[in-house]
Amino acid sequence: MKPVRSVACLRCGVTDVRATAARLVVLIGVVVLVAACGSSGTAKEQADARSLVSAAHSAGVAPRLTVEVAESLYGTSAPQICDVLQGGIGTAESLLLAGNPSDRRAKLVTRDAVTYERLVVQTYCPDQLAEFDEFVATLKFADVATA
């Protein structure tokens, strides 16, 4: 037996043309969406991200960091880090970074975390490296065993 087709198809093929056009429109939409979502950042973002990833891997920190992740986290200027350093680290920022000064609920700061953050500052806002190093000098580090 032959498959049953709609009446519109048997008479003039309109349904087939519309279905094909609809499929084509959806396919083009998917291709455009994938291309837009998959497009990478600017050349500077990519270069900075590659530099950070290379430095982090060489230092033995952030072994799973990829260029794509670094691009999405920091863009071209790592504003979430560089803006804080540019304005100076005040009491509020210090508490966020170092934890409670009463030591009742200390924040765990590892050398690996500081090494990684220093690489971020060195890559994205090298002018603030001295400010970062001054702040790091005040930290107490925790020795943490990794499995």
C-alpha positions, 0 to 999 in steps of 0.5 A: 500500500502507498502512504496516504498523502494530504489532499492538498499534496495530491492536487497541487503539491502546496503542502510539500512546498510549505513543509520544505520551506519551513524546514529550510527556515528552521535549518537556517535559523539553527545554523545562525544560532549555532554560529552566533553562540559559537563565535569566539571573542575578540582577538585581544580576548583570545590572546589574553585568555591563551596567555592566562591559560598557559601561565596557569598550567605552567604554574600548576594551578587551574589545570582544567581552565580552558581558553573559552572559559577564561574568555567568558570569565574575564573578557578583555579587562577582567573588570570584576578584579581589576576595578576593585584593585584600581579603586584600592582595597578598602575594608569591605573588599578586604573582608570579602577577600580575606574573611572575618577579622574576628577569626571565628569564621576564617576564610580559607586562602590557599597559595594556589588560589593566590597564585592563580589570582596573581596570574589573572591580575598580571594578565589583565591589569598588570598596573595593579600588580603592586596593589595586589601584592601588598594585599597578599602580603597581609594574608595568612595561608592555609596548607591544604592537602589535595587528593 
